């Protein structure tokens, strides 16, 4: 998917172009729009725009000046000029190697779509060529990757860094990447390569991710475990901009014949001392959202963070890492087998070994329960918590093992239930966002940004859970709100258009008729006709009742 920005100072033309391209190219493009040059540049600063389609004659900054700025700052962006007859000669002179073509506004939609297709093909070739160049330069040093992996795992799985960064770790970081500052914050993201088990393919994906992020940002990456790649990124970069870079990387993976991985970005910078908690949370979100989810931005709420901080510190990094992963990945059989073997070995040792095995297992389970099971659904009461955290509450080692195994089974059941509930909760959040922002330019991309999910994944998830497309739901809510407002004759069409996010009265009329079969004016007229008929019926009924009363009074007088 590429990003297309449309710029025109005439709202009706802008909206018409936007809707036409959306209808024809929604499977290929995410669309954005602006009414002038400065507004367009603000979008460029926050988004990675691949194609710009702009009017030439606009107040203030015209399209040619806008193209010059874009060409200088974002040279990969493909440009299409929209022009009237008077500016035709000017448009021809403005065509440079970065400009795809110029299209007359009087031409058919097919001319605009053809120009967009040409821009699409250029981008495909551009990124395919880059992917091939990167493929020619795939090489890794022998020693540095091992040290990188040790550094990364030490940061991700050792919570003892809360007391300060060990000098040994600082020295290792200086060797593997002298520019990485151990005491500075960094962005963290997880890349799930479970669908790409081949080692060479995994390294190819890793290099594409590494090369796509501009060189001015300091990077540190390593496989923290099998199929899971971790990235640390330092520099003045926002989460939103990072996501745009990663969108390009996934595109290049596809062009290189590689499977696109799922990526989970922690939604705020972290430090070495709290990276382990952030990493644990990303793994939980990875299991919750499932596969083929694209790029997700994840950030725990306050309650989740506090619960995570309350977790028990890791005493044995290797054993705890293994146990934690089984719980995070919902690998019930792996967990039960590992715990059974651990208890079997401990049972053959002394009392201290048995206590240590129990407490190690209980610590992993307690952290998983506190992190992932919602407090209102928790099956662990105060008595159970004391029993879990204190070996002495059990009659003997055998009884302790049996109780812990039973508690584990309940954990896996609750996790499966919570996973289903989480999808429904996400749909409710989407619906609430649409209701609260109906007057804004509500779109799949905007909602996805708000929730930290890719637009394609959000669209697929909504259809699966709600049974209708998200675009259809948005349209239904707009039409419902419009009908409610049309019932009040004092509200003008322009006001209704603005309150339903449709900008202009003319476009609102077109939109309303497309979904209802009648114009807003016709709907309001019919609604008033029904009201008048109902009011007339009530009036006639009242007159008849008065006549009956008069007749009865006259009859009584004669009697």
N, C-alpha and C positions, 0 to 999 in steps of 0.2 A: 504494500500500500504506500502510495506517495501522497504528499500534502500539496493541495492546489489552493492558491490565494487569488480571489477575484477582487479587483478594485475598480469602482466606478462611482462618480459623484451623484449620479441620478438613482435614487432609491428603487424606483420601479424597474429600471433596466438591470440594476444589480440583483434584485430579488429574482427577476425572471431568469437571468443567466444562472444564478445559484441553483434554482429549482430544476432547470433543464439539465444541467451537468449532474446534479445529484441523482436525478432519475436515470440518466443514461450511464453514469460511471461510478455508481455507489460501491461497486465491488472492487474498484481499482483505486479510488481516491478518497481521502479525507478532505473536506472542503472548509475553507475559511473565507471571510469577506471583510472588506474595508471600504469606506466612502472617500478616503483621501490618502495622500502619500504618507504623512506623519503617522496616521493610524496603521497603515500597512507596515511601516518600519518597526513599530512597536510589536506587531505580531511576529515579524522576522526575528526580533530579539528574544522572544520567548518560545518560538517554534522553529523547527527545521523545515523551511518551505522549499519544496522541490520545483514547483511550477508557479510562475506568476503570470496572470492574465490581467492586463491593466489598460484602462482608457488612456489615451494620449492627452487630450485637452481636459484638464481639471484645474480648479482654482488653486492658487498657491503653487505647490509643487506639482509639475506636470508629469506625465508618464515617462517621458524621455529622461528627465532628471532623476526620477525614482529608479529607472533602470540602470543609470550610471552608478548610483550608490550601491544598488544590489549587486551589480557586476563586480564592484571593488571589494565588497565585504563577503559576498556569498557567490563566488564564481561558478559553482555547480548549478545554480538555479537557472532553469529554462524560462524564457520570457516570451509571451505572446501579446502583441499590441492589438487593442480594439480601437477602431478609428472610424470617423465619419468621412464623407466624400471630400470635405474641405481640407482635411488633414492627410489625405492619401499620399501626396507627394512627400510630405514631412515624414510620414511613417516609413516610406521606402528608404529614405536617407538614414533613418534611425536603426535600420536592421544591421546588426553586427554579428560576429560569430556566436554570441551568447543568446541571440534572439531567434526564436523558431520561425515566426512569420508575423504578418500583420493581417487582420481580418476586418473587413468592413462590417459595421453594425447592421447594415441592410442585407447582408448575405444570410443564407439559410443556416439553421443550426448545424447542418452537416459540415459546413466549413469550419466552425468553431471546434466541433468534435474531432475533425481531421487534424487540426493544429494540435489539439491535446494529445491525440494518438502519436503524432510526430515527436512531441516532447517526451512522452512515455518511452518511446523506442530509444531516444537518445539517452535517457537516464538508465534504461536497462543495459545499453551497451557500455555506458560510462562505468557502472558498478561491476559489470561482468569483466571488463578489462582490468579494473583494479583488483578484482578477486584473483584473476590469473596472475597478475604481477606479484601479489602476496603469496600465491602458491609457489612461485619460483624461489621465494626467499624464506621458505619454511626451514628453519634450523634452530636447534636448541643446544646450549652449552651443557656439558655433562654434570658439572658439580653444582652450579648455582640453583637449578631446580630443586635439588634435595634440600639445600639450606632454606630456600624460599618456603618449601612445604613445612619444614620444621618451625619456621618463624610464624607462618600463618596459623598452623595448628596450635601453637603455644598461645597465640592471641585469642583464638576462637574457643578453646576448650579449657582455659585456665583462668578461673575467676580470682586467683590470688593476686592478679595485677592491680586490684583495687588498692593495695598497699604500696604501690609504686612499680615502675618498670624495672625488672632485673637488669643489671649491667650486661649480663650475657646476651639477653635478647636485644638490647640496644646495639651491641657489637655486631650481632648477626645481621640486623637490619642495615647497618652501615655497609656491610659487605655486599649483601644482595641488591641493595638500592640505596646509594649514598644520599639521594635526594629525598627519601621518605623520612619524615620527621616523626619519631615515636611519640612525642608529646603534643602533636597537632591533631585536630579532628580530621576525619576522612569519611567519605561515603562508602557504603558497603553494599555489594549485591551478590546474590547467589545465582549460579547458572546450573540448571539441572540437565545433565547429559545422559539421563537414563535411557533415552530412546536412541542414543548414539554410542553403543558399547565398544566400537572399534577404537583402539587407542590412537591410531594415526588421525582418524577423523576428529576425535576429541581435541587433539593438539591443533588441528587446522582451525577448528571453531575458536579455540582459545586465541590463536594468533589474529584471527579476523577481529575478534572483540578488542584485542589489545591495540591493533593498528587503527581501528576506526575512531577511537577516542583521541583527540588531538594531542600532539606531543608536549604541549605546555602543561599538561596535567600529569602529576606524578602517580604512577601505577605500581601496584604490587599484587600479583596473582599467583594462585597455586591450587592444586587439587587437595581439598581438605580431607576427602575420602573418595572412595570409588564413585565415579560418575558425577561428583559434585565439585564444581569449580567456584572458587571464591575470588572476588576482586576487591581491593582497597583502592580508593581514588582520592588524591589530595589536590587542592587548588580551588580557585574561585569558580565553582561549577554548581549549578542548582540541580535538584532532583529532576525537574522538568526537562532541562537541557540534556542531562545524562540519558534520559529516556529517549529523546530524539536521536542521539548518537547510536543508541542500542537498536533502535528501529532500522537504521541504515545497516548495522552489522547483521541483523537477521536477514535482511534483504540480500546482502552479499553472500551469506551462508547458502541461501537458496540458489543463487546464481552459480555458486561453486559446486553445486550438487550435494550439499551437506544438509542433514536434517536440522531444522531450526529448533534450538533449545528453548526451554521455558526459563525466564529470568525473573528474579524477585529482588526488588530494590528496597532497602530499609529507608523509610521516608524522611530521615533526618540524619545529620552527621553524628558519628559516634567517636569515642576515644578508645584507646587500647584497654582501659579499665572496664568499659561497659560493652565491648564488642561481643563478648561471650553471650550476654543476655540477648543482644540484637540478633546474633546468629541463631540462637535457639528459637527465637520467635519466627525468623524467616523460614526455618525448617517446618515449624508448625503450619504456617500459612501455605507452604508448598504442598503438604499433605491435604490440607483443607480444600484448596482450589483444584487439585488434580492436574492432569496432563493437558497439553495443547491449550495452554492458557496465555501464551505469549509473554508479554511484559507486565508485571504487576508491581505497584508501589505499595508497600506494607508498612503500617505504623500502628503499634499497640495503643490502646487507650490507657488512661492513668491507672485504672484498676489492674489491667494486665501487667503493666510495668511493675507496680508494687508487688504483685504476687510473684513475679519472676524474681525480683530482688530478694524476696523472702526465701528463695530456694536454698537448699543446702549446698555448701561449697564442695567441689569435686576433690576427693582425696587421691584417687587413682585415675589419672587422666585417660589411660588406655582402656581400662575396664568400664569406666563411666561413659566414655564416648560410645563404646559398643552398646551398652545398655540403653543409653539415651536414644540412640538411633533407632533401635527396635521400637521403642515407645513412640517416637516422633513419626516413624514411617508406618505405624499400625501393623507391624510385622508380629502378629500374635505368636505364631509358631516359633519364629526366631527368638523372641523374648523368652517363651516358656522353656525352650531347649537350653538357652544360655543360662537361665536361672537354675534349671534342674541340674545342669552340670556343675555350676558354681556351688550349689548346696551339697551336691554329692562329694565334691572335693573337700569342702569345709567340714562335712560330717566325719571325714576320716582324720581330721586334725584335732587340735585342742580347742578349748572353750573360747579363747580369744579369736581364733580363726573363724569359728562359727558366728560369733557376734559380729565380727568385721564383715563377713559375707552378707549377713542379714541387713546390717545397717547400710552397706553399699547399695544393695538392691532397693531397700526401702527409700533411700535418698533419691534415687532415680525416679521411682514411682511417685513419690510425694511431689517432686518438682513438676512432673508431667501432669498430675492431677490439678495442681494449683495454677499451672500455666494454661492448660487447655480446657478443663472442664469448667463451665460457667458456675459461679458460686451458688446461684439459685438452684442448679441441678446437681450440686455436689452430693455424692453418696457417702462422703466421709464426714461424720459428725465429730464433736469434740472428743468423745470417748475413743472413736476410731483413730483420730489423729494421734492421741496419746499412745495408743496401742501400736500404731505404725512406727512411731518415732522412738519407741522404748522397747528393746528386746526383753527386758525383765517382766513385761506384762504377760508374756506367754509361758505356758507350763513347761515346755522344753523346746529344743531346736526343731524337732519334727512338727510340733504343733505350730510353731512360728512360720515354718516353710509352707505348711498347708494353708494357713490363714492368708499369707502374702500372695500365694498363687490364686486363691479365690478372689482377693481384692483386685488382682491384675485382670482377671476375666471381666470383672465389672467395669474396670477402666476401659477396656477395648470395646465393650458394648456401648458405653456412654459416648465414646469418641465417634463411633459410627453414627449414633443418633445425632450427635452435635454437628456432624458433617452435613447431614441432611437439613437440619434446622438452619445451619449457616447460609445455605443457598436461599432458603425462603426469606431469611432475615435480610439478605442482600437485595432481594427483589423489593421488599418493603421499603428499604432505604432509597432505592431507585424511584419508586412511586412517590415517596415523600418529597424527594428532590424535584421531581417534575412538577408536583403541585405547588411547591414553594417558589419555583423559578419559571412559572408558565409565561410570565411577561418578558422573560429574557429569551435569548436565542438558544433554546434548549436543543442539544444535539447529542449523538452517541459519543462523540469525542469529548465534549464538555462533561458529560456524566461520568465517562470513564476516567477522566482526569480527577474528578472529585472523589471517586472511589478508589483510585489507584489501580485500575484495571484497563487492559487494552480494549479498544472499541469492538474489535472482532469477537473477543471472548465474551464481553458483556452482552453483545447482540445474541450470540448463540445460547448463553446461559439463560437470558431472559425468555427466549422463545421456548426453551426446554421446560422451564419452571412455570411460567405464566400461561403458556399455550398460545400467545399472540406475539407478534413482533413488537419491539420497543417503539419503533417509529409509529406503528398503528396505535399503540397506547397513548403516545404523545398527541397524535392527531385527535383521538377520541376525547381526551381531556380538554383540548383546545376548543373543539366543537361544542362540548358540554358547557364550558365556561361562556362561550359566545352566545349560546341559546339563552343562558341565564341572563346575560347582560342585554340581549335584544328584547327581553320582556319589559325592560324599562325604556319607554319611549324618549326619555330625556337624555339618554346617553347616545352620543354621536358615533358614527361608524369609525371615524379615526381613533376615537378613544377606545372602542372595543378592540380594534386592530392592535393597538399598543398594549392593552391589558392581556391579550392572548399571544403576544410575541410575534405578531405578523407584520409589524411596522407600518404599512400603508393601508388606507381604506380600499384602494383598488386591488391590492394583492389579497387582502382579507376576503373581499367579495369573490375573487377567483377561487381561493382556497375553500371557502364555505360551500360554494356551489359544487365543487369537485367531490366533496364528501357527503353532501346532503341532497344534491339534485336541484336545489333552489337557491336563489340569491338571498343574502341577509334581509334585503328589503321585502322580498316576497314572503320570507318566513315571518317577519314582524307583522306584515299586513294580514297574513292568514291567522296569526296568533290573536291579533286584535279583533278579527272577524269572529273568531270563536268566542272571545270574551263578550263582544257586543250581542251575539246571538243568545248567549247564556243570560246576560243582563236583561235582554228583551223578554226572554221567557219568564224570568222572575217577575218583571213588571206586569206582564199580562196576567200572570197567576194572581198577583195582588189585586188587580182591578176586578177580576172575576170574583174573588172572595168578598170584595166590598159590595159588588152588585148583589151577591147572595144575601149578605147581611141586610141590605136595603129592602130586598123583596120580602124577607122574613119579617122585618119590622112593619111593612105595609100590611101584610096579611094579618098580623096580630091586631093592628088598629081596626081593620074592618070587622074582625071578630068581636 
